[in-house]
Amino acid sequence: MFNKFFLVFFSFILLISFTFSLKVVSPVSAEVFDNASVELGKISPGQNFELIVFDEKFNSIEVSGPFSEWSEEPNFYEKNIGIKFNVPFDASLGTKNISLKVFNSANPEIFDSFSVLINVQNDLWSVNISDLIQETKTNSETNYSLVFSNESIGEQKIIVSSFLPVSWMKEKSFVVKPKSTLKKVISVYPKHYGQREFDFIFRSEYSEEIKKFHSRLLVESSLPAKFSSVLDGFPFFTPTLFPYYLIESFFGFFLK
């Protein structure tokens, strides 16, 4: 009785191992039946992702069908096989069914077929920015906390810029990993006193989507900042006060 039970159990384990030998490792983790489909997730036009599979029997993978032009040459990571897909900027939105075949290059007649589903969508990333209205002093570091979110199975590279002079804020870029969030801080260094309104601009390098946030700085004056106006450029304030700032800047220059 025991031997019979052990034999049935061992056969069951072998059957399970054979049936589930093909595994998707990335961007999701899933077991794959022959001729089955695996849903990977969302991605935007212009992005890319890498599909990585594991199977001890096979060492090659190829794409068939209308999306073969999206793929690159396979990569090999020990027992894993990876293939990268680049979603074109002009790709239509909706669900795409990509057909694949894994096989052994020494015996290509033996293979498994399966497909992966991706949902092509726009606007899969977001950003929150804190304290858009701040009070500060000239030449003082003014910080803004950022929280990026990426729903896509591909990474996002976000470029942050503004309408401020370069001496106030330099352009920065951040990479947000797939299906993750990222917390960062950016800084502005105001050179002139008064009120300044401007926009922060966030642009995806891959999908080219843009998000804007309007901000306001109320900058208190400091004596060195007043005297340095003529060297750093004139402040951008109300036209009625411009002659006053102009005269003060020149007086400050000659009093150095």
C-alpha positions as a LaTeX table, in Angstrom:
\begin{tabular}{lrrr}
\hline
Residue & $x$ (\AA) & $y$ (\AA) & $z$ (\AA) \\
\hline
Met1 & 0.00 & 0.00 & 0.00 \\
Phe2 & 2.74 & 2.40 & 0.94 \\
Asn3 & 4.72 & 1.62 & $-2.23$ \\
Lys4 & 1.65 & 2.22 & $-4.38$ \\
Phe5 & 0.99 & 5.54 & $-2.72$ \\
Phe6 & 4.64 & 6.58 & $-3.10$ \\
Leu7 & 4.57 & 5.66 & $-6.81$ \\
Val8 & 1.43 & 7.69 & $-7.45$ \\
Phe9 & 2.82 & 10.64 & $-5.50$ \\
Phe10 & 6.17 & 10.51 & $-7.34$ \\
Ser11 & 4.40 & 10.33 & $-10.71$ \\
Phe12 & 2.27 & 13.30 & $-9.76$ \\
Ile13 & 5.37 & 15.32 & $-8.85$ \\
Leu14 & 7.00 & 14.46 & $-12.18$ \\
Leu15 & 3.86 & 15.46 & $-14.06$ \\
Ile16 & 3.65 & 18.77 & $-12.24$ \\
Ser17 & 7.34 & 19.48 & $-12.85$ \\
Phe18 & 6.99 & 18.78 & $-16.56$ \\
Thr19 & 3.76 & 20.73 & $-16.96$ \\
Phe20 & 5.07 & 23.80 & $-15.19$ \\
Ser21 & 8.64 & 23.72 & $-16.44$ \\
Leu22 & 8.17 & 27.02 & $-18.31$ \\
Lys23 & 8.10 & 30.04 & $-16.04$ \\
Val24 & 7.85 & 33.76 & $-16.67$ \\
Val25 & 10.33 & 35.45 & $-14.32$ \\
Ser26 & 9.87 & 39.12 & $-15.29$ \\
Pro27 & 8.05 & 41.53 & $-15.46$ \\
Val28 & 5.65 & 39.20 & $-13.59$ \\
Ser29 & 6.15 & 35.80 & $-12.00$ \\
Ala30 & 3.90 & 33.10 & $-13.46$ \\
Glu31 & 3.76 & 29.45 & $-14.47$ \\
Val32 & 2.97 & 28.91 & $-18.17$ \\
Phe33 & 1.14 & 26.07 & $-19.87$ \\
Asp34 & 1.84 & 25.28 & $-23.50$ \\
Asn35 & $-0.31$ & 27.50 & $-25.76$ \\
Ala36 & $-1.47$ & 29.56 & $-22.75$ \\
Ser37 & $-1.42$ & 33.33 & $-22.26$ \\
Val38 & 0.15 & 35.39 & $-19.48$ \\
Glu39 & $-0.96$ & 38.93 & $-18.69$ \\
Leu40 & 2.06 & 41.15 & $-18.04$ \\
Gly41 & 0.47 & 44.54 & $-17.28$ \\
Lys42 & 0.36 & 48.08 & $-18.63$ \\
Ile43 & 2.85 & 50.05 & $-20.70$ \\
Ser44 & 2.81 & 53.35 & $-22.60$ \\
Pro45 & 3.80 & 54.07 & $-26.20$ \\
Gly46 & 7.53 & 54.89 & $-26.33$ \\
Gln47 & 8.43 & 52.65 & $-23.39$ \\
Asn48 & 10.20 & 49.31 & $-23.35$ \\
Phe49 & 10.22 & 46.21 & $-21.18$ \\
Glu50 & 12.09 & 42.91 & $-20.99$ \\
Leu51 & 10.37 & 39.53 & $-20.83$ \\
Ile52 & 12.47 & 36.92 & $-19.00$ \\
Val53 & 11.53 & 33.22 & $-18.98$ \\
Phe54 & 13.06 & 30.14 & $-17.41$ \\
Asp55 & 12.99 & 26.60 & $-18.77$ \\
Glu56 & 15.69 & 23.96 & $-18.35$ \\
Lys57 & 14.81 & 22.26 & $-21.64$ \\
Phe58 & 15.09 & 25.33 & $-23.88$ \\
Asn59 & 17.75 & 27.93 & $-24.64$ \\
Ser60 & 16.16 & 30.08 & $-27.38$ \\
Ile61 & 13.10 & 32.27 & $-27.83$ \\
Glu62 & 11.52 & 33.99 & $-30.81$ \\
Val63 & 8.54 & 36.20 & $-31.51$ \\
Ser64 & 6.04 & 35.51 & $-34.27$ \\
Gly65 & 3.18 & 37.57 & $-35.60$ \\
Pro66 & 2.62 & 41.31 & $-36.05$ \\
Phe67 & 4.65 & 42.39 & $-32.99$ \\
Ser68 & 7.91 & 40.68 & $-33.95$ \\
Glu69 & 9.26 & 44.06 & $-35.10$ \\
Trp70 & 8.93 & 45.36 & $-31.54$ \\
Ser71 & 11.46 & 42.81 & $-30.24$ \\
Glu72 & 15.26 & 42.80 & $-30.07$ \\
Glu73 & 17.70 & 39.89 & $-30.10$ \\
Pro74 & 17.36 & 37.53 & $-27.09$ \\
Asn75 & 19.67 & 37.78 & $-24.11$ \\
Phe76 & 20.83 & 34.81 & $-22.04$ \\
Tyr77 & 21.25 & 34.91 & $-18.24$ \\
Glu78 & 22.52 & 31.44 & $-17.26$ \\
Lys79 & 19.27 & 29.40 & $-17.35$ \\
Asn80 & 17.05 & 32.41 & $-18.09$ \\
Ile81 & 16.21 & 33.76 & $-21.53$ \\
Gly82 & 15.34 & 37.45 & $-21.93$ \\
Ile83 & 13.90 & 39.37 & $-24.85$ \\
Lys84 & 13.37 & 43.14 & $-24.93$ \\
Phe85 & 10.34 & 44.85 & $-26.50$ \\
Asn86 & 10.21 & 48.49 & $-27.60$ \\
Val87 & 6.67 & 49.85 & $-27.88$ \\
Pro88 & 6.60 & 52.45 & $-30.71$ \\
Phe89 & 5.47 & 56.03 & $-30.06$ \\
Asp90 & 2.70 & 55.57 & $-32.61$ \\
Ala91 & 1.46 & 52.26 & $-31.18$ \\
Ser92 & $-2.32$ & 52.07 & $-30.91$ \\
Leu93 & $-3.85$ & 51.80 & $-27.46$ \\
Gly94 & $-5.41$ & 48.61 & $-26.17$ \\
Thr95 & $-4.48$ & 45.01 & $-25.42$ \\
Lys96 & $-1.78$ & 43.38 & $-27.55$ \\
Asn97 & $-1.29$ & 39.61 & $-27.80$ \\
Ile98 & 2.36 & 38.77 & $-28.49$ \\
Ser99 & 3.05 & 35.18 & $-29.62$ \\
Leu100 & 6.30 & 33.49 & $-28.60$ \\
Lys101 & 8.05 & 30.18 & $-29.00$ \\
Val102 & 10.78 & 28.71 & $-26.80$ \\
Phe103 & 12.95 & 25.91 & $-28.11$ \\
Asn104 & 16.38 & 24.29 & $-27.94$ \\
Ser105 & 18.70 & 25.46 & $-30.69$ \\
Ala106 & 20.15 & 21.92 & $-30.91$ \\
Asn107 & 16.71 & 20.46 & $-31.58$ \\
Pro108 & 14.33 & 23.23 & $-32.78$ \\
Glu109 & 11.57 & 20.75 & $-33.67$ \\
Ile110 & 10.80 & 20.44 & $-29.94$ \\
Phe111 & 9.28 & 23.67 & $-28.63$ \\
Asp112 & 6.60 & 25.24 & $-26.44$ \\
Ser113 & 4.38 & 28.09 & $-27.60$ \\
Phe114 & 2.73 & 30.71 & $-25.43$ \\
Ser115 & 1.67 & 34.34 & $-25.60$ \\
Val116 & 1.87 & 37.42 & $-23.41$ \\
Leu117 & $-0.74$ & 40.16 & $-23.11$ \\
Ile118 & 0.21 & 43.81 & $-22.62$ \\
Asn119 & $-2.20$ & 46.71 & $-22.24$ \\
Val120 & $-0.92$ & 49.82 & $-24.04$ \\
Gln121 & $-2.17$ & 52.93 & $-22.22$ \\
Asn122 & $-1.26$ & 56.58 & $-21.75$ \\
Asp123 & $-0.59$ & 58.39 & $-18.50$ \\
Leu124 & 0.81 & 55.55 & $-16.40$ \\
Trp125 & 2.99 & 57.79 & $-14.22$ \\
Ser126 & 2.22 & 60.53 & $-11.75$ \\
Val127 & 4.06 & 62.93 & $-9.48$ \\
Asn128 & 3.13 & 64.84 & $-6.33$ \\
Ile129 & 5.04 & 67.90 & $-5.19$ \\
Ser130 & 4.85 & 69.49 & $-1.75$ \\
Asp131 & 4.69 & 73.14 & $-0.64$ \\
Leu132 & 4.11 & 74.87 & $-3.96$ \\
Ile133 & 3.78 & 78.21 & $-2.13$ \\
Gln134 & 6.83 & 79.00 & 0.01 \\
Glu135 & 8.49 & 81.88 & 1.82 \\
Thr136 & 12.27 & 82.02 & 1.80 \\
Lys137 & 15.29 & 84.33 & 1.63 \\
Thr138 & 17.61 & 85.17 & $-1.20$ \\
Asn139 & 20.41 & 82.67 & $-1.83$ \\
Ser140 & 18.76 & 80.19 & 0.56 \\
Glu141 & 18.03 & 76.60 & $-0.42$ \\
Thr142 & 14.31 & 76.08 & $-0.90$ \\
Asn143 & 13.32 & 72.41 & $-1.05$ \\
Tyr144 & 10.38 & 70.66 & $-2.68$ \\
Ser145 & 9.57 & 67.02 & $-1.92$ \\
Leu146 & 8.59 & 64.84 & $-4.88$ \\
Val147 & 6.82 & 61.48 & $-4.97$ \\
Phe148 & 6.82 & 59.68 & $-8.33$ \\
Ser149 & 4.58 & 56.71 & $-9.10$ \\
Asn150 & 4.98 & 54.34 & $-12.05$ \\
Glu151 & 2.18 & 51.86 & $-12.91$ \\
Ser152 & 3.97 & 50.58 & $-16.01$ \\
Ile153 & 5.93 & 47.35 & $-16.50$ \\
Gly154 & 8.66 & 49.53 & $-18.07$ \\
Glu155 & 10.85 & 52.03 & $-16.26$ \\
Gln156 & 10.12 & 55.74 & $-16.51$ \\
Lys157 & 12.73 & 58.49 & $-16.84$ \\
Ile158 & 11.27 & 61.82 & $-15.71$ \\
Ile159 & 13.00 & 65.12 & $-16.50$ \\
Val160 & 12.24 & 68.04 & $-14.16$ \\
Ser161 & 12.69 & 71.63 & $-15.32$ \\
Ser162 & 11.13 & 75.05 & $-14.71$ \\
Phe163 & 10.83 & 78.56 & $-16.13$ \\
Leu164 & 13.32 & 79.80 & $-13.55$ \\
Pro165 & 16.83 & 80.97 & $-14.51$ \\
Val166 & 19.45 & 78.22 & $-14.54$ \\
Ser167 & 21.20 & 79.89 & $-11.60$ \\
Trp168 & 18.04 & 79.32 & $-9.56$ \\
Met169 & 17.37 & 75.73 & $-10.58$ \\
Lys170 & 19.09 & 73.25 & $-12.90$ \\
Glu171 & 17.29 & 70.57 & $-14.89$ \\
Lys172 & 17.28 & 67.13 & $-13.23$ \\
Ser173 & 16.22 & 63.63 & $-14.24$ \\
Phe174 & 14.97 & 60.68 & $-12.19$ \\
Val175 & 14.49 & 57.02 & $-13.11$ \\
Val176 & 11.41 & 55.32 & $-11.64$ \\
Lys177 & 11.51 & 51.53 & $-11.72$ \\
Pro178 & 8.54 & 49.52 & $-13.02$ \\
Lys179 & 5.52 & 49.30 & $-10.73$ \\
Ser180 & 7.15 & 51.35 & $-8.00$ \\
Thr181 & 7.28 & 54.74 & $-6.30$ \\
Leu182 & 10.26 & 57.04 & $-5.82$ \\
Lys183 & 10.77 & 59.85 & $-3.31$ \\
Lys184 & 13.17 & 62.68 & $-4.15$ \\
Val185 & 13.89 & 66.31 & $-3.27$ \\
Ile186 & 14.67 & 69.18 & $-5.65$ \\
Ser187 & 16.02 & 72.58 & $-4.62$ \\
Val188 & 15.61 & 76.15 & $-5.81$ \\
Tyr189 & 18.11 & 78.92 & $-4.94$ \\
Pro190 & 16.35 & 82.31 & $-5.35$ \\
Lys191 & 18.75 & 85.11 & $-6.28$ \\
His192 & 16.37 & 88.09 & $-6.02$ \\
Tyr193 & 13.81 & 89.23 & $-3.46$ \\
Gly194 & 10.12 & 89.74 & $-4.08$ \\
Gln195 & 7.38 & 87.49 & $-5.41$ \\
Arg196 & 8.07 & 85.05 & $-8.24$ \\
Glu197 & 5.51 & 82.79 & $-9.92$ \\
Phe198 & 6.66 & 79.94 & $-12.15$ \\
Asp199 & 5.88 & 76.37 & $-13.30$ \\
Phe200 & 7.60 & 73.10 & $-12.53$ \\
Ile201 & 7.56 & 70.92 & $-15.64$ \\
Phe202 & 7.80 & 67.12 & $-15.48$ \\
Arg203 & 8.36 & 65.31 & $-18.78$ \\
Ser204 & 8.70 & 61.61 & $-19.49$ \\
Glu205 & 11.71 & 60.96 & $-21.72$ \\
Tyr206 & 10.07 & 57.78 & $-23.03$ \\
Ser207 & 6.41 & 58.65 & $-23.54$ \\
Glu208 & 7.00 & 62.45 & $-23.77$ \\
Glu209 & 3.96 & 63.09 & $-21.55$ \\
Ile210 & 4.13 & 66.38 & $-19.61$ \\
Lys211 & 2.74 & 67.46 & $-16.26$ \\
Lys212 & 2.93 & 71.04 & $-14.89$ \\
Phe213 & 2.63 & 72.47 & $-11.37$ \\
His214 & 2.24 & 76.19 & $-10.71$ \\
Ser215 & 4.34 & 77.51 & $-7.83$ \\
Arg216 & 4.94 & 80.77 & $-6.01$ \\
Leu217 & 8.00 & 82.00 & $-4.11$ \\
Leu218 & 7.88 & 84.90 & $-1.65$ \\
Val219 & 11.52 & 85.86 & $-1.24$ \\
Glu220 & 12.72 & 88.17 & 1.56 \\
Ser221 & 15.62 & 90.46 & 0.77 \\
Ser222 & 19.11 & 90.27 & 2.19 \\
Leu223 & 21.80 & 92.96 & 1.94 \\
Pro224 & 24.22 & 90.95 & $-0.27$ \\
Ala225 & 21.38 & 90.03 & $-2.61$ \\
Lys226 & 20.38 & 93.65 & $-3.10$ \\
Phe227 & 23.92 & 94.63 & $-4.03$ \\
Ser228 & 24.36 & 91.70 & $-6.40$ \\
Ser229 & 21.30 & 92.36 & $-8.56$ \\
Val230 & 23.22 & 94.13 & $-11.31$ \\
Leu231 & 25.55 & 91.16 & $-11.71$ \\
Asp232 & 22.97 & 88.35 & $-11.51$ \\
Gly233 & 20.27 & 89.98 & $-13.62$ \\
Phe234 & 17.35 & 92.15 & $-12.58$ \\
Pro235 & 14.46 & 90.75 & $-10.56$ \\
Phe236 & 11.22 & 89.84 & $-12.34$ \\
Phe237 & 8.67 & 91.80 & $-10.34$ \\
Thr238 & 5.87 & 94.26 & $-11.00$ \\
Pro239 & 6.67 & 96.95 & $-13.65$ \\
Thr240 & 5.82 & 99.77 & $-11.23$ \\
Leu241 & 8.64 & 98.73 & $-8.92$ \\
Phe242 & 11.18 & 98.08 & $-11.66$ \\
Pro243 & 12.73 & 101.64 & $-11.65$ \\
Tyr244 & 13.18 & 101.36 & $-7.89$ \\
Tyr245 & 15.00 & 98.04 & $-8.16$ \\
Leu246 & 17.09 & 99.36 & $-11.03$ \\
Ile247 & 18.30 & 102.43 & $-9.12$ \\
Glu248 & 18.92 & 100.38 & $-5.97$ \\
Ser249 & 20.94 & 97.84 & $-7.93$ \\
Phe250 & 23.25 & 100.47 & $-9.42$ \\
Phe251 & 23.74 & 102.18 & $-6.05$ \\
Gly252 & 24.58 & 98.82 & $-4.53$ \\
Phe253 & 27.09 & 98.12 & $-7.31$ \\
Phe254 & 29.00 & 101.37 & $-6.78$ \\
Leu255 & 28.94 & 101.03 & $-2.98$ \\
Lys256 & 30.79 & 97.69 & $-3.08$ \\
\hline
\end{tabular}
